[in-house]
Amino acid sequence: QVSELVQFLLVKDQKKIPIKRADILKNVIREYRDAYSEIVNKAGRTLQEVFGLQLVEIDTKRHTYILINNLRRAEGEYLCRDKEKEKMGLLLVILSFIFMKGNSVKDSALWEFLHLLRVYPGKQHRVFGDVRKLVMEEFVRQKYLETTPIPLTDPPEFKYQWGPRAEKETSKKDVLTFVAKIQGKDPTFWASQYSEAGA
Amino acid sequence: NTVMAAQMTNAHRRFLQVLMSNGITEGSEARKLHQHCCETDKVYYAHDKLDDFISTINSHLQPLFMQIRKGISEDDGRAYYAVVNLAETEVTKMASDYSEIELELFRKTMDLIILSENGFASSTDILNLADQLKTKKMKKKEAEQVLKVFVEDKWLSEKNGEYTLHTRCIIEMEQYILSNYQDVARKCNICHSLAIQSQVCESCGIGMHLPCVRKYFRAQTEPRCPKCNEFWSCDIP
């Protein structure tokens, strides 16, 4: 059972879509419902021990899980499937922007910022293709970003924050370091972000 | 040849993660990766110990019915590594990535390839199959697109409009193919692994991989079948 669950989780997580407890029960655990916790815990330990992946429950109400990488991303890492590297680059820039702006930005502000990088929501990007879809759908579905509607706005506006996967896979400290590097300044330059990052 | 169940280190885990994400990794790339992982995670590195390194990982993968397996490419004779699922469940990895109808097309294409003389199925034959699928008919344009995806994802490889199984597919599905196509699937007479593309002896019918043929006949003045000793009629690659 445990090995089946491990394989199930690996396959599902390949697409970075969160895994629902209901799916686990239906497809893997089936008649062993009573042993659910035990099986999940064992699977989690196996994933850590053998693959260096951590099973994290990101929604304790709806019981959804993701796998995050325990291993530090190394320089020049080979994980370059399907424009992964470029997408992660864009994501890091977006996460940085959100953090530096106080952890929440309006979608209009985000797109204004991306304009500066010649990334436009309406236009097909040479590398990213449909950027609007990438940011608003793919990154949100993968739990890297979280989007919530701003009440009483017409036309409806949204705000963007870090999603639970971003919280687990990177840190405010890493992001601040990244921004500091790009701007050629010391991270302490941004006092409030620096203290928030707990650096 | 016993291997002590050595501990997994982060270097092993990193290596495994990258292998899984690559789908298939060529031999020299795997060696470079071995070095990269050991250096990144500060683990003792010996350049000739890749096999032991992999064995350690495999000893931990075994209870999960998984394994890092080495296979030889039928095209260039080079070694490739892939992480395979040993449980007898059919095409497990593919099952989550493709729809029911795409899987049916793949299985039928695989039938054509394995039953063929030379290990290839022409695109025309495959497109004709698309028309006869049980799940639902597939239009030619759609089938062409699906074939393209199979090639991109390294399940099939294409040469001059003809399709054969990619090395990755052969490594991952060797057991499945050997058990499900028992009477038809050919094994190479030299290395005893599954042979999809092969040269066949006209007299006794044994088959050999092209790289195996090349190696076997390299030292011989007159190529003769290793089994029946008749003159080998195919062109030595």
Chai-1 contact restraints between the chains, C-beta under 6 A:
chainA,res_idxA,chainB,res_idxB,connection_type,confidence,min_distance_angstrom,max_distance_angstrom,comment,restraint_id
A,S3,B,L64,contact,1.0,0.0,6.0,A-B,restraint_1
A,S3,B,F65,contact,1.0,0.0,6.0,A-B,restraint_2
A,V6,B,L64,contact,1.0,0.0,6.0,A-B,restraint_3
A,V11,B,S96,contact,1.0,0.0,6.0,A-B,restraint_4
A,V50,B,H60,contact,1.0,0.0,6.0,A-B,restraint_5
A,F51,B,R13,contact,1.0,0.0,6.0,A-B,restraint_6
A,G52,B,R13,contact,1.0,0.0,6.0,A-B,restraint_7
A,L71,B,N10,contact,1.0,0.0,6.0,A-B,restraint_8
A,L71,B,R14,contact,1.0,0.0,6.0,A-B,restraint_9
A,A74,B,T40,contact,1.0,0.0,6.0,A-B,restraint_10
A,Y78,B,V18,contact,1.0,0.0,6.0,A-B,restraint_11
A,L79,B,S21,contact,1.0,0.0,6.0,A-B,restraint_12
A,R81,B,S21,contact,1.0,0.0,6.0,A-B,restraint_13
